């Protein structure tokens, strides 16, 4: 039975990957599988500009089928423990609602389109993008009817992405027929988003199966299977002996929280390495768990600990306890003395990257 399943998986892989990237043979190494996985994610995190035209956009049927087969095929290899756990986490996530939000709000999917707009390829890219925007609109409409909706932060972020792409396409260097057709569709999509009704909370748990999805995330980023309540209790205990140093907190956070926070900046804040040998495009292929596990505690200060525990508390507060934006903002002001702009940057990161902010505290201090 295993052999039949394995042969079927290889057959599907050959056909699916062959649709967008002709290959001379079936991938027979971990590295080749990972390379195909990255090409499948090419619009989400560009690793090959030359193959952008042939790469599927998220999360259409072609993309999802390829990803599933690639994950399944990668499971058959002996992997490092950290990568094995990340792969298992990504496979678990397939069962949740990510696929119902085709435009991930933590990534401007169309930015590669503008950056690689040239020659004959522009018409192909425009047609591909127009089809995808219609798919996104149809999917969001259907799922909104099924109680699966973007929250207001996610909706506003996608609106900003659309505005940025439109602004770049409208400059003279892009003024061709393909650009004009795409601009018409972007205007239509912007109008759709303007009439879209977001869900009332910013909590991940307040959507169908959201609690289970969030639990999977904190299990992975913490490396332990503990409930959110257990983590909150641990955080309260760990907070007791921390002395808050306003000056030290300010020196660590002022530069980090000026604009949008990234995973790379979070890792830099805690002196963590950024080796890009992971499997998750959302972290730009950095294995976040392994990165925090490699941090030397002696290189950190009590202020780092205070920040880590506060981040974890806010992540759990928003996504498990369903804190409002205002509650999270006040908590950050009380704990880290953040102003409104700094709080906004941090809250947006936590809303758009659920669970990631659990990692510093759980991997280093709990």
N, C-alpha and C positions, 0 to 999 in steps of 0.2 A: 504493500500500500504506500509506504514511504517513497519507494522508487518511482511509482506512478506519479505521485504528487510532485516529486522533485523534477521529473521529466516534463510534467505539465507546466511547472513554474518556469523552467528554462525555456520552453517553447514560447510561452507568453512573453517572457522577458525579451527574447530575440525579436519577436514581432513588434512589441510596443516600442522598444528602444530603437528598433530599425526604422520606425515611422518617421522619427525626427532626426536621427543621426545614424546613417549607414555604418554598420560595423562589419568587419571581415569575419569575426567569430564571436561566439557567446562569451561574455566576460567570465574569466576563470580565476580571478584573484580578488582579494578584498579591495585592493586599490582601484581596480577597474570598476567594481560595483560602486564604490564611493564617488568616483569621478562621474559615473552616470547619474548618481543621486544628485550631485551638485549641478549637473547640467539640467536635470529636471527642475531644480530650484533656481534656475538662472535668472528669472525675472525678479526673484525675491532677494537674491544676493548674487550679483554678477560675478562669475568666474571665467566666462568665455564670451567676450563680446562678439566674436565671429559666429557663434552658434545661437545667438539670441533669436534670430528669425525662426530657427527650427525648434526652439524650446517652448514647452507648453506654458500657458499662463495659469495661475492658481485660481481656484481649485476646481478646474473643469475635469471632465471625466477622464480625459487622456492623462492629465497630471496625477490624479488620484490612483488610477490603475497602475501607472508606472511606479509611483512611489510605493504602493503596496507590494508589488512584485519584487522591487529592489530590496525593501526591508526583509521580505521573506527569504530572498536568496542570500542576503548578508548574514542572516541567522545561522546558516549552514557552515559558517567559518568559525574557527577559534579566534575570539576577539579578546583584547585586553578587558579586564574586569570593568573598568570605568566606561569604556565604549559599549560593552555588552549591556550595562545597566541603562545607558542613554538610549540605545536602540530599543530595549524593552519598553522604556518610557514612551518613546515616540510611537511605537506600535500600539500601546494602550491608548494613546491620544487619538488614534484613528477612529475609535468608536464614539468620540464625543463631537461637539458641535462645530469645530473649526471649519469643516468643509461647507458649512452653511453660511459662512461669511467670506465670500470669494476674494474680497479685497482686505487683506490683513491690515488693520488700522495702525500697526507699528512699522509699516513699510510703504513707501511710495512706489507701488508696483510699476508705474509708468515712467519713473525717472530714467531707467535705462533706455526707454524709447527715445527720449529727447537727447540723451547723451550720445546715442548711436544713430542719430537721424542723418542718413547720407545716401545719395545716389538712388539707384533703382530699389534698394532695400526699403526706402522710406514708404513706398506704396504698399509693399507687403506688410510692413510693420503697422501701417495705419489700418489696413483691412483687418489684420489680426486683432488689433486693439479695439476697433469698433465692434467686432463680433464679441469680444470679451466683455466690453462695457454693457452690451445688451444682456449678456449672460448674468453679469453681476446684478443688474437691475431686476431681472426676472427672478433670480434666486432670492434676493433680499425681500422682494414683494411677497413671494410665496411663503418664505419663512416667517415674515412679520405676521402673516395671517395664522401661522402655527405657533405663535408666542415666542419665536426666536428673533430677537431684535438687538440691534446695536445700542449701546448706551450713548449718552450725549457727548462724552469725551471722544469715543471712537468715531461717532458721526462727524463731529467738528474736525477731527484730524483728517479724515478722508476728504472732507470738503476743502481743507487747506491744501491737500495733495493735488486735487483737481485744479484749484486756482493756480498753484505753482506751475503745473504742466501747461495750462492754458497760456499763462503769461510768457512762458518760454517759446511756445509754438507760435505766438503772435508776432514775434520779432521777425525782421525782414529775411533773415537767412533761412527761415523755415517756410517762407511764403510760397508754397506750391499747392497744387490741387489736392494732394494727399493730406497735407496739413489742414487745409480748409475743411475737408470732409470730416477729419477727426475733430476739429474744433466744433463743428455742428453737433457731433455726438457728445462731446464733452459738455457743451451748453445744455443739451437735453438731460444728460446725467446729473449735472449740477441742479437743474430744476427738479429732478426727481428727489435728490437728496434734500432739497429745501422743503419739500412736502413730506418727508419721511418722519414718522413719529418714533423717537427712540424710547427704549424702556426707561422706567422711572429711576432705577438705581444704577450705581456704577459697580455693584458687586457681581463677581463671577458666579457666585452661588445662586443668584436670583434669576437664573435661566434654566431651562430644562436640563437635568443631569449636571448642572453646574457644580453642585457640591461634590459629586464624585470626581468630576474633572479636576477641581481644585485640590482635592485630596491626593489625586495622582501626582499633581505638580509638587505639592509640599513633600510627599514621600520621596520623590526623586531628588529635589534640591536639598533636602535635609539628609538624605541617605538613611532615613529611619521611618518606620510605619507607626506614627503616633498621630492622634487626633489633633485637630486645631486647638481644642480646649487644653490638652496636655501641653502643647507648645506655649500657649498663653500663660499657663501656670509657671512653666519653666522660666519664661521671660520676666515675669513679675519677681520671682526669687532672684534671678541674676541681676536685676536692676537695682536691688536694695543697696548694694555696697558701692555703687558708682557715684563718684563726685563729679558734678557737671562743671566743666571749665569752659566758660563762654568764649574766652580768647582762643583756646585751642580748637574748639568746635568751629569757630568762625574761620580760622586759618585753613581748616580742612575742607569746608563746604562752600566758601564764597566763590571760588573759581569753578568748582564742580557743578554748581547749580545755577549758573548764569543763563544757560540756554537749555535745550532738550538734553536730558540725561541719556547716556548710552550704556550698554553693557560694558564696553571697553573702559569707560570712565569709572564705572562702579568697581571694576577690577583694579584699575590704577589707584583708586582711593585706598584700597586695602593691600596695596603692593603685591597683587596677584599676577601671575604670569598670563600671557595671552597667546598661547600656542594654539594655532587653528587646526587641530586634528580631530575635532568633534564632528557630529552629524547634523546639528540643528542650525539651520540658516538664521533663526531668530537671534542667536547669540553670535552670528557671523562665524560659525563653526568653531568657536572657542568652547572647550569642555569646561563649563563654569564650575561644576562640582570639583573636578580635579584641580582646577586653578586655585580655588579657595583652600583645598586640602594641602596644597603645597606652600601656603603662606607661612612664613616664620613669625610666630606670635611675638617674638622679641623685637620685631621691627614695628610693632603697633603700640599705640598708647591707650590709656583709659578712654580717651575721646573716641577712638575707633570702636571700642566696645560699646560705648553709649550709642553711637550712630548705628551700629549693626543691630543692636537689640531694638532700637526705635524703628528701624526699617522693617524688621520682622513683625513688630507689633502692629504697624500701620498696614502691612500687607494682609495680615490675618484680620485686622479690624475691618478693612474694606471688603475683602472677599469672603470672609467667614461670618463676621458679625454684622455685615451690611451697614457699615458706617456711611454716613453722608459725606459729601465733599467737605462741608463746613466742619464736621466733627474731626475729620482727618487733618484739616488745615489748622484747627485750634490745637490739636494734639502735637503737631510738629512745632508750632510756635512755643508751646509749653516745654517740650522736651529738648528741642534743638535751637530754640530762639530764631526760627526761620521767618523771613518776611513773606508776603503774599506771593511774590514771583518765585522765590525759592521753593515754597510749599507746592505751588502749581507744577513746577518742573518735576518734583519728586512724586507727587500724586499721579501725574500723568504717566510717569514711568511705571509705577506700581499697577495702575489700571491697565496699561497696554502690555505689560509683561508680568502677568500674575505668577507669583511663586518665586521668581528670580531673587527678590529681595529677602527671601527667607535664608538663602544660602550663606551670607556672611556670618550671621548669628549662629545658625545651627552647625555649620562646619568648623567654626573657630571657637565658639564660647559655650555652647550648650551640649 
